[in-house]
Amino acid sequence: MRVIPTGDVTPPHKRDIGIKEAKGAIIAFLDDDAYPCKEWLRYAREDFRDEGVAAVGGPAVTAPSDPPREKASGLVYSSALVSARFAYRYVAGKRRTVEDYPSCNLLVRKDALDKLGGFQTSFWPGEDTKLCLDITRGLHKKIVYDPRVLVYHHRRPLFKGHLKQIANYALHRGYFVKKYPATSLKPAYFTPSIFLVLLTAGALWVFFFDQFNILYASMLLVYLLATLAGACAVSRAEKGLIPLVWQGIILTHLTYGFFFIKGLSLPRLSEEP
């Protein structure tokens, strides 16, 4: 192992330095709060037997040693009410090809990275979105999701750390709807913002027209029951975390919805050159 000091630069710049220094045919990316399962590299190597595959990713499941608030954060991420059709990023799903995948668990061919010039971006998070777009649309190569290529990812605790991360994700995804619509202009990313707008508009409507308060209260009750059911579904093995996960799902919706709208409205992000 060789440690290469990079100075105070963003993670994508650090990765670009690593790419230039690396000599292997496959570059494996992890975050500093993730660690792989024992067979991680062996299973990934099997996927790279297909020459059309330029990158391989797998689930980043919550580390079993994490304390309760970190586990609750992981359960929130794994809920279909939060991650929708992308829940396979947090729990093992079916093998498939994908067009966008997080760099906390991503292996990429060195020759593909050399052709693309690495990440070549100051966006963080979001550097992986650009790289995956370059791989699939620029090189016309495949990115494979393999549930066996698994890493354990330590989570940020509910609520402060978790919601701060959600806000950052949402801000960048909202901006990427304009910057990289090919992978970011998806209905699922808009859902929390639509909910937030309806929630706010409904509250104002009831304030001025109280005859609609029963309808509004009924719809709000349905939402609360649905999110409670979602929290129970993902917390079957951790029933004591259900109240935390329930609150986490609701606050994740509201936080993501607000910052996604903010990202949509920004002319540029601060780290964009």
N, C-alpha and C positions, 0 to 999 in steps of 0.2 A: 504494500500500500504506500502511496505517495501523496502527501498533503501539499497542495499548491496554494499559497496565500494569494488572495485576489484584491485585497483592499476593500474599501467601502463602495461596492457596486451592487446592482440588483441581481436577484437569482438568475434571470436569463443570461446576464453577462457572465456570471460565474460558470454557468453551464457551457457557454460558448468557449470560455477558456479551457474547460475540461475537454470539450470536443477536439480542440486543436492539439491538445497534449496527448490524447488517448491513441493507442496503437491497435486496439482490438477491432474486430469486424462489427461488433455490436456494442452500442453505448447504452448502459442501463442507468436510468434516472430514478432517484428516490428523493423524498424530502428528509430533512434532518429529524423529523419526528415520526418516521416510518421505518419499519424493518421487515425483511422478507421472510417468507416461510422457507423451510429447508430445501424444497424442490423447486424453488422459484426459477432459477436459471435453466434447469434441465427441461422443464415444461416449455419455457419460452423458446428454447433452442429448437424444440420439435416444431413449433409454429413457423419458425424461420426457414424450414425446409422448403416451403413454398416461396419461390423467387418473386412472386408478385406481392408478397407481404413485406412492407417496409418498416412496420412498427407493431409492437405487441403490448397490450396493457391488460391489467387484471384488477380484481376488486381490492379496495383498501378498507378492510374491515377494522372495526374498533379493537384496539389491543385488549386482550382479556384481563390484563393487570390494571387497567385504568380504574380510577376511583369513581364513585356513583355519578357525580355531575358530568364527568367526561363520557361515561357510558351513556348517560341520558342524551348527550349531544349526538353521539353516534346513532342512537335509536331514532332521533329526530331526522337525521340525514337519511336513514334507511327506510323511512316511511314513504309510501307511495303518495301520500298527501303533501309531501315536501319535494321529493325528488322525481315524482311522476314516473315516466318511462325510463329515467336514468338511475333508478334505485339499484340496478345491477352494479353500479360503481362502489356501493357500500356493503352489499351482500352478494354472495356468489350467484350468478345467473347463468343463462345459457350462452354457449359460445356463439359469437356473431362477429360480423364486421361492423365497425363504427366509423364515424367521420370526425369525432372530436373526443379527446380523452385527456384526463388530468396527468400532469407530469410527475405526480407523487408516486406513480407506478407505471412507468413507460419505458420500453426498450426500443431502440431505433437503430437501423443499419447505419454504420459509419459513412458508407458511400452516399446514402441519401442525405445525411446531414451535411456532408461536404458539398454536394450539389446545391443545396439550399443556402449554404453559408451559415448554418446553425439556426439559432432562434432569431437573431437579428431584430430584437425588439426590446423596448424598455418597459413594456406592459408587464405588470405583476400585481395580481394574478392576470391570467389571460394569455401569457406567453405560449402556453400549450395549445390554445385555440388557434393562434396564428400558425404555429408549426404544423398542426394536424391539417389545417386548410391547405398549407403549402404541399404537404405530402399527398393528399387525396386529389386536389384540383391542379396542383402544379406538376407533380411527378406522375399522377394517375396510378398511384400505388395504394395497396390496401393497409388498413389498420385493423388488427384482429384483437378482439376481447376474448381472453381465455380465463375461465373461472379458476383454473388451477394455478395461474400465475398470480399468486396472492401475496399481499403484504399486510402487515398490521400497522394501523395508523393511530397514533395517540391523538385524541380529540381535545379541542379547547372546551373548557367547562361552561356549562350553562350557569349564568346567562350572559354575562358581560363578554367574555372571550368569544363565545359561540356567535352572538349577535353581531359583534364587530366584524368577524369573518364573513358572515352572511351579507352584511352591508357592503363590504368590499367586493364580494362576488357579484352582487346585484348591480352595483355601480358600473363595474366593468362590462357586465353582460348587457346592460341597457345601452351603454355606449357602443358596444360591438354590434348591436342590431344595425347601426348605421355604418360602422366600419367594416364588419365582416358578416353581412347578411346571409351568406351561403350557409353558415353554421349557427348563427345566432338569431335569425328571424324565424323563431319557432313559437307556436301558440302557447306551449307550456311555460315559456319564460314570461309571458304576459299575464298569466292567470292571477298571481298574487296582487299585481297592480290593479287589475280589473276588480278584484274583490275589495281592495282598499278603497277604490273610488266609489263603488256601490255602497260600501259600509258608511263612508262619510256622507255621500249624497243622501242616503236613506235617513241618516240621523238628522240632517238638516231639513229634509222633507217632513219628517215626523214633528220636528220643532214648530214648523209653520202650519202643518195640517195634521192635527192630532188624531183624526179619524183613521189614519193609516198605522197607528202605533201597534195595533194587534198584529197586523200583517208583518210589520218590520220585526217585532219581537218574535214572531213565529219563525221567520226566516233565520234570525240570529240563533234561536234555539236549535234549529236543524243543523246549523253550522257547528255549534258547540257540541252537539251529540255526535256528529260525524267525526270531528277531530278527537273526541274522547274515544270513540270506537277505533280510530286509527292508532291512537296511543296504546290502547289495550292490545291491538293486533301485533304491534312490533315489540311489546314489552311482556310477552307471554312468559319468558324465562326470567324476567326481572320485574315482577308485579309491584314491588315497592317503589319503582321508578315511574309508575304510570302518571301520578300528578305532575312530576317534573316534565315528563315527555309531553303531556297534554299542553301545559303552558308553553313549552318550547316550540311545539308545532304552530300554535297561534301566533306567538311573537315572531317566529321565523317568517310566517306569511306577511305580517304587517311590516316588518323590517325590510324584507326583500322587495315588497311592493313599493314602498316609499323610495328606496335607493335605486331601484330599476328605473322609475320615472325620472329621478334626478339624473341618472346616466344618460337616458334618452334626450334630456334637455341640454346637456353640456355640449358646447361647441368643440371642446377637446379636453382630454385628461391631462393632469399636471405632469405625468411622466412621459407624455407623447412628445417626441422631438419636433 
